[in-house]
Amino acid sequence: MKNRIQELRKQRRLSQSELADAVEVTRQTIISLENGKYNASLNLAHKIARYFGLMIEDIFLFEEDE
């Protein structure tokens, strides 16, 4: 699943570590999310969306063929 985490993080000038701390995961989890190697759980997706003040659908881009 594609996402806009890296784009949003860079817009706010956040490091991967800062975002990881804010949503209570490891920096490696953020790296994996940004690289598309890991899909966030619903709980993590919700934390990330709340952090950025957006809806989950605005960050995680679902494609029908997935």
PDB file of N, CA, C and O in Angstrom:
ATOM      1  N   MET A   1       0.841  -1.167   0.000  1.00  0.00           N
ATOM      2  CA  MET A   1       0.000   0.000   0.000  1.00  0.00           C
ATOM      3  C   MET A   1       0.899   1.246   0.000  1.00  0.00           C
ATOM      4  O   MET A   1       1.819   1.366   0.809  1.00  0.00           O
ATOM      5  N   LYS A   2       0.616   2.140  -0.899  1.00  0.00           N
ATOM      6  CA  LYS A   2       1.388   3.375  -0.965  1.00  0.00           C
ATOM      7  C   LYS A   2       0.925   4.327   0.129  1.00  0.00           C
ATOM      8  O   LYS A   2      -0.204   4.250   0.613  1.00  0.00           O
ATOM      9  N   ASN A   3       1.829   5.227   0.505  1.00  0.00           N
ATOM     10  CA  ASN A   3       1.466   6.211   1.518  1.00  0.00           C
ATOM     11  C   ASN A   3       2.230   7.507   1.287  1.00  0.00           C
ATOM     12  O   ASN A   3       3.168   7.565   0.492  1.00  0.00           O
ATOM     13  N   ARG A   4       1.813   8.530   1.992  1.00  0.00           N
ATOM     14  CA  ARG A   4       2.409   9.863   1.865  1.00  0.00           C
ATOM     15  C   ARG A   4       3.205  10.250   3.113  1.00  0.00           C
ATOM     16  O   ARG A   4       3.431  11.435   3.357  1.00  0.00           O
ATOM     17  N   ILE A   5       3.627   9.275   3.895  1.00  0.00           N
ATOM     18  CA  ILE A   5       4.292   9.561   5.166  1.00  0.00           C
ATOM     19  C   ILE A   5       5.570  10.377   4.955  1.00  0.00           C
ATOM     20  O   ILE A   5       5.773  11.389   5.625  1.00  0.00           O
ATOM     21  N   GLN A   6       6.415   9.952   4.050  1.00  0.00           N
ATOM     22  CA  GLN A   6       7.672  10.672   3.833  1.00  0.00           C
ATOM     23  C   GLN A   6       7.407  12.112   3.380  1.00  0.00           C
ATOM     24  O   GLN A   6       8.043  13.047   3.866  1.00  0.00           O
ATOM     25  N   GLU A   7       6.487  12.280   2.469  1.00  0.00           N
ATOM     26  CA  GLU A   7       6.130  13.613   1.976  1.00  0.00           C
ATOM     27  C   GLU A   7       5.649  14.512   3.119  1.00  0.00           C
ATOM     28  O   GLU A   7       6.097  15.650   3.253  1.00  0.00           O
ATOM     29  N   LEU A   8       4.738  13.992   3.935  1.00  0.00           N
ATOM     30  CA  LEU A   8       4.197  14.773   5.043  1.00  0.00           C
ATOM     31  C   LEU A   8       5.262  15.062   6.098  1.00  0.00           C
ATOM     32  O   LEU A   8       5.316  16.157   6.658  1.00  0.00           O
ATOM     33  N   ARG A   9       6.099  14.077   6.359  1.00  0.00           N
ATOM     34  CA  ARG A   9       7.163  14.246   7.345  1.00  0.00           C
ATOM     35  C   ARG A   9       8.141  15.333   6.899  1.00  0.00           C
ATOM     36  O   ARG A   9       8.547  16.175   7.700  1.00  0.00           O
ATOM     37  N   LYS A  10       8.512  15.313   5.632  1.00  0.00           N
ATOM     38  CA  LYS A  10       9.460  16.311   5.122  1.00  0.00           C
ATOM     39  C   LYS A  10       8.845  17.705   5.070  1.00  0.00           C
ATOM     40  O   LYS A  10       9.538  18.696   5.304  1.00  0.00           O
ATOM     41  N   GLN A  11       7.555  17.793   4.766  1.00  0.00           N
ATOM     42  CA  GLN A  11       6.873  19.097   4.779  1.00  0.00           C
ATOM     43  C   GLN A  11       6.958  19.743   6.152  1.00  0.00           C
ATOM     44  O   GLN A  11       7.066  20.964   6.272  1.00  0.00           O
ATOM     45  N   ARG A  12       6.909  18.922   7.173  1.00  0.00           N
ATOM     46  CA  ARG A  12       6.943  19.433   8.552  1.00  0.00           C
ATOM     47  C   ARG A  12       8.348  19.429   9.133  1.00  0.00           C
ATOM     48  O   ARG A  12       8.541  19.733  10.310  1.00  0.00           O
ATOM     49  N   ARG A  13       9.327  19.084   8.303  1.00  0.00           N
ATOM     50  CA  ARG A  13      10.741  19.062   8.708  1.00  0.00           C
ATOM     51  C   ARG A  13      10.978  18.191   9.936  1.00  0.00           C
ATOM     52  O   ARG A  13      11.671  18.576  10.878  1.00  0.00           O
ATOM     53  N   LEU A  14      10.381  17.010   9.890  1.00  0.00           N
ATOM     54  CA  LEU A  14      10.544  16.038  10.966  1.00  0.00           C
ATOM     55  C   LEU A  14      11.541  14.973  10.549  1.00  0.00           C
ATOM     56  O   LEU A  14      11.583  14.584   9.382  1.00  0.00           O
ATOM     57  N   SER A  15      12.329  14.507  11.474  1.00  0.00           N
ATOM     58  CA  SER A  15      13.187  13.358  11.191  1.00  0.00           C
ATOM     59  C   SER A  15      12.345  12.086  11.348  1.00  0.00           C
ATOM     60  O   SER A  15      11.256  12.106  11.920  1.00  0.00           O
ATOM     61  N   GLN A  16      12.872  11.004  10.834  1.00  0.00           N
ATOM     62  CA  GLN A  16      12.178   9.727  11.002  1.00  0.00           C
ATOM     63  C   GLN A  16      12.085   9.379  12.482  1.00  0.00           C
ATOM     64  O   GLN A  16      11.078   8.834  12.935  1.00  0.00           O
ATOM     65  N   SER A  17      13.125   9.692  13.227  1.00  0.00           N
ATOM     66  CA  SER A  17      13.131   9.415  14.668  1.00  0.00           C
ATOM     67  C   SER A  17      12.074  10.229  15.410  1.00  0.00           C
ATOM     68  O   SER A  17      11.407   9.714  16.307  1.00  0.00           O
ATOM     69  N   GLU A  18      11.922  11.495  15.037  1.00  0.00           N
ATOM     70  CA  GLU A  18      10.924  12.334  15.689  1.00  0.00           C
ATOM     71  C   GLU A  18       9.513  11.811  15.444  1.00  0.00           C
ATOM     72  O   GLU A  18       8.693  11.768  16.361  1.00  0.00           O
ATOM     73  N   LEU A  19       9.235  11.415  14.203  1.00  0.00           N
ATOM     74  CA  LEU A  19       7.920  10.860  13.901  1.00  0.00           C
ATOM     75  C   LEU A  19       7.719   9.540  14.627  1.00  0.00           C
ATOM     76  O   LEU A  19       6.644   9.286  15.171  1.00  0.00           O
ATOM     77  N   ALA A  20       8.738   8.706  14.639  1.00  0.00           N
ATOM     78  CA  ALA A  20       8.647   7.421  15.330  1.00  0.00           C
ATOM     79  C   ALA A  20       8.322   7.617  16.809  1.00  0.00           C
ATOM     80  O   ALA A  20       7.457   6.934  17.357  1.00  0.00           O
ATOM     81  N   ASP A  21       9.013   8.543  17.442  1.00  0.00           N
ATOM     82  CA  ASP A  21       8.745   8.821  18.862  1.00  0.00           C
ATOM     83  C   ASP A  21       7.312   9.305  19.064  1.00  0.00           C
ATOM     84  O   ASP A  21       6.644   8.902  20.016  1.00  0.00           O
ATOM     85  N   ALA A  22       6.845  10.166  18.169  1.00  0.00           N
ATOM     86  CA  ALA A  22       5.504  10.746  18.302  1.00  0.00           C
ATOM     87  C   ALA A  22       4.404   9.701  18.197  1.00  0.00           C
ATOM     88  O   ALA A  22       3.368   9.822  18.851  1.00  0.00           O
ATOM     89  N   VAL A  23       4.621   8.672  17.377  1.00  0.00           N
ATOM     90  CA  VAL A  23       3.584   7.644  17.194  1.00  0.00           C
ATOM     91  C   VAL A  23       3.947   6.322  17.888  1.00  0.00           C
ATOM     92  O   VAL A  23       3.290   5.299  17.693  1.00  0.00           O
ATOM     93  N   GLU A  24       4.999   6.372  18.691  1.00  0.00           N
ATOM     94  CA  GLU A  24       5.399   5.251  19.548  1.00  0.00           C
ATOM     95  C   GLU A  24       5.772   3.986  18.795  1.00  0.00           C
ATOM     96  O   GLU A  24       5.319   2.891  19.128  1.00  0.00           O
ATOM     97  N   VAL A  25       6.610   4.155  17.768  1.00  0.00           N
ATOM     98  CA  VAL A  25       7.187   3.007  17.053  1.00  0.00           C
ATOM     99  C   VAL A  25       8.687   3.260  16.905  1.00  0.00           C
ATOM    100  O   VAL A  25       9.187   4.304  17.324  1.00  0.00           O
ATOM    101  N   THR A  26       9.394   2.315  16.314  1.00  0.00           N
ATOM    102  CA  THR A  26      10.823   2.499  16.084  1.00  0.00           C
ATOM    103  C   THR A  26      11.067   3.265  14.789  1.00  0.00           C
ATOM    104  O   THR A  26      10.197   3.337  13.920  1.00  0.00           O
ATOM    105  N   ARG A  27      12.249   3.828  14.676  1.00  0.00           N
ATOM    106  CA  ARG A  27      12.643   4.516  13.446  1.00  0.00           C
ATOM    107  C   ARG A  27      12.602   3.530  12.271  1.00  0.00           C
ATOM    108  O   ARG A  27      12.232   3.899  11.156  1.00  0.00           O
ATOM    109  N   GLN A  28      12.982   2.285  12.529  1.00  0.00           N
ATOM    110  CA  GLN A  28      12.978   1.265  11.478  1.00  0.00           C
ATOM    111  C   GLN A  28      11.569   1.038  10.931  1.00  0.00           C
ATOM    112  O   GLN A  28      11.401   0.787   9.738  1.00  0.00           O
ATOM    113  N   THR A  29      10.569   1.123  11.784  1.00  0.00           N
ATOM    114  CA  THR A  29       9.187   0.975  11.330  1.00  0.00           C
ATOM    115  C   THR A  29       8.824   2.099  10.371  1.00  0.00           C
ATOM    116  O   THR A  29       8.194   1.859   9.340  1.00  0.00           O
ATOM    117  N   ILE A  30       9.218   3.329  10.705  1.00  0.00           N
ATOM    118  CA  ILE A  30       8.946   4.469   9.822  1.00  0.00           C
ATOM    119  C   ILE A  30       9.667   4.282   8.492  1.00  0.00           C
ATOM    120  O   ILE A  30       9.090   4.542   7.436  1.00  0.00           O
ATOM    121  N   ILE A  31      10.911   3.836   8.531  1.00  0.00           N
ATOM    122  CA  ILE A  31      11.670   3.588   7.295  1.00  0.00           C
ATOM    123  C   ILE A  31      10.944   2.550   6.443  1.00  0.00           C
ATOM    124  O   ILE A  31      10.784   2.741   5.237  1.00  0.00           O
ATOM    125  N   SER A  32      10.506   1.456   7.060  1.00  0.00           N
ATOM    126  CA  SER A  32       9.810   0.390   6.331  1.00  0.00           C
ATOM    127  C   SER A  32       8.493   0.875   5.744  1.00  0.00           C
ATOM    128  O   SER A  32       8.136   0.508   4.624  1.00  0.00           O
ATOM    129  N   LEU A  33       7.772   1.695   6.492  1.00  0.00           N
ATOM    130  CA  LEU A  33       6.518   2.269   5.980  1.00  0.00           C
ATOM    131  C   LEU A  33       6.794   3.146   4.765  1.00  0.00           C
ATOM    132  O   LEU A  33       6.127   3.020   3.738  1.00  0.00           O
ATOM    133  N   GLU A  34       7.771   4.029   4.884  1.00  0.00           N
ATOM    134  CA  GLU A  34       8.090   4.950   3.795  1.00  0.00           C
ATOM    135  C   GLU A  34       8.552   4.217   2.540  1.00  0.00           C
ATOM    136  O   GLU A  34       8.297   4.667   1.423  1.00  0.00           O
ATOM    137  N   ASN A  35       9.225   3.098   2.725  1.00  0.00           N
ATOM    138  CA  ASN A  35       9.723   2.321   1.585  1.00  0.00           C
ATOM    139  C   ASN A  35       8.705   1.319   1.050  1.00  0.00           C
ATOM    140  O   ASN A  35       8.985   0.598   0.092  1.00  0.00           O
ATOM    141  N   GLY A  36       7.532   1.272   1.662  1.00  0.00           N
ATOM    142  CA  GLY A  36       6.490   0.358   1.208  1.00  0.00           C
ATOM    143  C   GLY A  36       6.750  -1.091   1.545  1.00  0.00           C
ATOM    144  O   GLY A  36       6.151  -1.979   0.937  1.00  0.00           O
ATOM    145  N   LYS A  37       7.632  -1.359   2.504  1.00  0.00           N
ATOM    146  CA  LYS A  37       7.959  -2.734   2.876  1.00  0.00           C
ATOM    147  C   LYS A  37       7.114  -3.237   4.036  1.00  0.00           C
ATOM    148  O   LYS A  37       7.191  -4.406   4.414  1.00  0.00           O
ATOM    149  N   TYR A  38       6.309  -2.346   4.596  1.00  0.00           N
ATOM    150  CA  TYR A  38       5.486  -2.689   5.753  1.00  0.00           C
ATOM    151  C   TYR A  38       4.185  -1.907   5.658  1.00  0.00           C
ATOM    152  O   TYR A  38       4.188  -0.711   5.365  1.00  0.00           O
ATOM    153  N   ASN A  39       3.082  -2.586   5.907  1.00  0.00           N
ATOM    154  CA  ASN A  39       1.776  -1.917   5.950  1.00  0.00           C
ATOM    155  C   ASN A  39       1.402  -1.684   7.403  1.00  0.00           C
ATOM    156  O   ASN A  39       1.477  -2.591   8.232  1.00  0.00           O
ATOM    157  N   ALA A  40       1.007  -0.482   7.694  1.00  0.00           N
ATOM    158  CA  ALA A  40       0.654  -0.119   9.060  1.00  0.00           C
ATOM    159  C   ALA A  40      -0.593  -0.848   9.521  1.00  0.00           C
ATOM    160  O   ALA A  40      -1.515  -1.088   8.741  1.00  0.00           O
ATOM    161  N   SER A  41      -0.610  -1.197  10.799  1.00  0.00           N
ATOM    162  CA  SER A  41      -1.831  -1.722  11.403  1.00  0.00           C
ATOM    163  C   SER A  41      -2.842  -0.583  11.448  1.00  0.00           C
ATOM    164  O   SER A  41      -2.479   0.581  11.279  1.00  0.00           O
ATOM    165  N   LEU A  42      -4.088  -0.913  11.671  1.00  0.00           N
ATOM    166  CA  LEU A  42      -5.116   0.116  11.767  1.00  0.00           C
ATOM    167  C   LEU A  42      -4.802   1.075  12.914  1.00  0.00           C
ATOM    168  O   LEU A  42      -4.991   2.285  12.785  1.00  0.00           O
ATOM    169  N   ASN A  43      -4.328   0.539  14.024  1.00  0.00           N
ATOM    170  CA  ASN A  43      -3.985   1.362  15.178  1.00  0.00           C
ATOM    171  C   ASN A  43      -2.860   2.353  14.829  1.00  0.00           C
ATOM    172  O   ASN A  43      -2.951   3.534  15.164  1.00  0.00           O
ATOM    173  N   LEU A  44      -1.818   1.879  14.166  1.00  0.00           N
ATOM    174  CA  LEU A  44      -0.705   2.751  13.788  1.00  0.00           C
ATOM    175  C   LEU A  44      -1.144   3.766  12.738  1.00  0.00           C
ATOM    176  O   LEU A  44      -0.756   4.933  12.805  1.00  0.00           O
ATOM    177  N   ALA A  45      -1.937   3.342  11.783  1.00  0.00           N
ATOM    178  CA  ALA A  45      -2.437   4.265  10.756  1.00  0.00           C
ATOM    179  C   ALA A  45      -3.238   5.390  11.414  1.00  0.00           C
ATOM    180  O   ALA A  45      -3.133   6.549  11.013  1.00  0.00           O
ATOM    181  N   HIS A  46      -4.027   5.048  12.410  1.00  0.00           N
ATOM    182  CA  HIS A  46      -4.822   6.037  13.126  1.00  0.00           C
ATOM    183  C   HIS A  46      -3.914   7.016  13.875  1.00  0.00           C
ATOM    184  O   HIS A  46      -4.154   8.223  13.846  1.00  0.00           O
ATOM    185  N   LYS A  47      -2.879   6.510  14.540  1.00  0.00           N
ATOM    186  CA  LYS A  47      -1.942   7.381  15.262  1.00  0.00           C
ATOM    187  C   LYS A  47      -1.248   8.353  14.310  1.00  0.00           C
ATOM    188  O   LYS A  47      -1.102   9.536  14.618  1.00  0.00           O
ATOM    189  N   ILE A  48      -0.826   7.852  13.164  1.00  0.00           N
ATOM    190  CA  ILE A  48      -0.144   8.698  12.187  1.00  0.00           C
ATOM    191  C   ILE A  48      -1.094   9.760  11.649  1.00  0.00           C
ATOM    192  O   ILE A  48      -0.723  10.927  11.520  1.00  0.00           O
ATOM    193  N   ALA A  49      -2.310   9.354  11.337  1.00  0.00           N
ATOM    194  CA  ALA A  49      -3.303  10.303  10.821  1.00  0.00           C
ATOM    195  C   ALA A  49      -3.607  11.383  11.858  1.00  0.00           C
ATOM    196  O   ALA A  49      -3.668  12.563  11.515  1.00  0.00           O
ATOM    197  N   ARG A  50      -3.795  11.003  13.095  1.00  0.00           N
ATOM    198  CA  ARG A  50      -4.054  11.988  14.158  1.00  0.00           C
ATOM    199  C   ARG A  50      -2.871  12.934  14.315  1.00  0.00           C
ATOM    200  O   ARG A  50      -3.053  14.139  14.492  1.00  0.00           O
ATOM    201  N   TYR A  51      -1.673  12.392  14.249  1.00  0.00           N
ATOM    202  CA  TYR A  51      -0.480  13.220  14.404  1.00  0.00           C
ATOM    203  C   TYR A  51      -0.436  14.317  13.336  1.00  0.00           C
ATOM    204  O   TYR A  51      -0.122  15.470  13.632  1.00  0.00           O
ATOM    205  N   PHE A  52      -0.752  13.948  12.104  1.00  0.00           N
ATOM    206  CA  PHE A  52      -0.705  14.908  11.007  1.00  0.00           C
ATOM    207  C   PHE A  52      -2.006  15.704  10.861  1.00  0.00           C
ATOM    208  O   PHE A  52      -2.075  16.626  10.048  1.00  0.00           O
ATOM    209  N   GLY A  53      -3.024  15.362  11.629  1.00  0.00           N
ATOM    210  CA  GLY A  53      -4.297  16.065  11.550  1.00  0.00           C
ATOM    211  C   GLY A  53      -5.051  15.776  10.269  1.00  0.00           C
ATOM    212  O   GLY A  53      -5.766  16.634   9.752  1.00  0.00           O
ATOM    213  N   LEU A  54      -4.889  14.563   9.756  1.00  0.00           N
ATOM    214  CA  LEU A  54      -5.528  14.159   8.508  1.00  0.00           C
ATOM    215  C   LEU A  54      -6.331  12.885   8.722  1.00  0.00           C
ATOM    216  O   LEU A  54      -6.248  12.256   9.777  1.00  0.00           O
ATOM    217  N   MET A  55      -7.103  12.515   7.718  1.00  0.00           N
ATOM    218  CA  MET A  55      -7.812  11.245   7.744  1.00  0.00           C
ATOM    219  C   MET A  55      -6.874  10.157   7.223  1.00  0.00           C
ATOM    220  O   MET A  55      -5.967  10.434   6.438  1.00  0.00           O
ATOM    221  N   ILE A  56      -7.095   8.938   7.657  1.00  0.00           N
ATOM    222  CA  ILE A  56      -6.256   7.818   7.217  1.00  0.00           C
ATOM    223  C   ILE A  56      -6.188   7.764   5.692  1.00  0.00           C
ATOM    224  O   ILE A  56      -5.125   7.526   5.119  1.00  0.00           O
ATOM    225  N   GLU A  57      -7.334   7.989   5.038  1.00  0.00           N
ATOM    226  CA  GLU A  57      -7.406   7.914   3.571  1.00  0.00           C
ATOM    227  C   GLU A  57      -6.557   8.978   2.886  1.00  0.00           C
ATOM    228  O   GLU A  57      -6.206   8.828   1.716  1.00  0.00           O
ATOM    229  N   ASP A  58      -6.222  10.049   3.599  1.00  0.00           N
ATOM    230  CA  ASP A  58      -5.389  11.109   3.040  1.00  0.00           C
ATOM    231  C   ASP A  58      -3.902  10.756   3.081  1.00  0.00           C
ATOM    232  O   ASP A  58      -3.088  11.392   2.411  1.00  0.00           O
ATOM    233  N   ILE A  59      -3.556   9.747   3.863  1.00  0.00           N
ATOM    234  CA  ILE A  59      -2.157   9.351   4.017  1.00  0.00           C
ATOM    235  C   ILE A  59      -1.868   8.018   3.339  1.00  0.00           C
ATOM    236  O   ILE A  59      -0.863   7.866   2.644  1.00  0.00           O
ATOM    237  N   PHE A  60      -2.752   7.063   3.549  1.00  0.00           N
ATOM    238  CA  PHE A  60      -2.565   5.725   2.991  1.00  0.00           C
ATOM    239  C   PHE A  60      -3.426   5.575   1.751  1.00  0.00           C
ATOM    240  O   PHE A  60      -4.648   5.715   1.811  1.00  0.00           O
ATOM    241  N   LEU A  61      -2.785   5.291   0.631  1.00  0.00           N
ATOM    242  CA  LEU A  61      -3.446   5.294  -0.667  1.00  0.00           C
ATOM    243  C   LEU A  61      -3.767   3.869  -1.095  1.00  0.00           C
ATOM    244  O   LEU A  61      -2.893   3.135  -1.558  1.00  0.00           O
ATOM    245  N   PHE A  62      -5.020   3.491  -0.937  1.00  0.00           N
ATOM    246  CA  PHE A  62      -5.467   2.151  -1.288  1.00  0.00           C
ATOM    247  C   PHE A  62      -5.732   2.074  -2.793  1.00  0.00           C
ATOM    248  O   PHE A  62      -6.390   2.938  -3.373  1.00  0.00           O
ATOM    249  N   GLU A  63      -5.204   1.026  -3.401  1.00  0.00           N
ATOM    250  CA  GLU A  63      -5.448   0.797  -4.831  1.00  0.00           C
ATOM    251  C   GLU A  63      -6.218  -0.498  -4.978  1.00  0.00           C
ATOM    252  O   GLU A  63      -5.891  -1.495  -4.335  1.00  0.00           O
ATOM    253  N   GLU A  64      -7.229  -0.488  -5.813  1.00  0.00           N
ATOM    254  CA  GLU A  64      -8.124  -1.639  -5.986  1.00  0.00           C
ATOM    255  C   GLU A  64      -7.405  -2.949  -6.322  1.00  0.00           C
ATOM    256  O   GLU A  64      -7.852  -4.015  -5.898  1.00  0.00           O
ATOM    257  N   ASP A  65      -6.310  -2.891  -7.068  1.00  0.00           N
ATOM    258  CA  ASP A  65      -5.647  -4.118  -7.506  1.00  0.00           C
ATOM    259  C   ASP A  65      -4.736  -4.718  -6.453  1.00  0.00           C
ATOM    260  O   ASP A  65      -4.058  -5.707  -6.733  1.00  0.00           O
ATOM    261  N   GLU A  66      -4.693  -4.163  -5.260  1.00  0.00           N
ATOM    262  CA  GLU A  66      -3.828  -4.701  -4.199  1.00  0.00           C
ATOM    263  C   GLU A  66      -4.484  -5.878  -3.520  1.00  0.00           C
ATOM    264  O   GLU A  66      -3.907  -6.462  -2.603  1.00  0.00           O
TER     265      GLU A  66
END
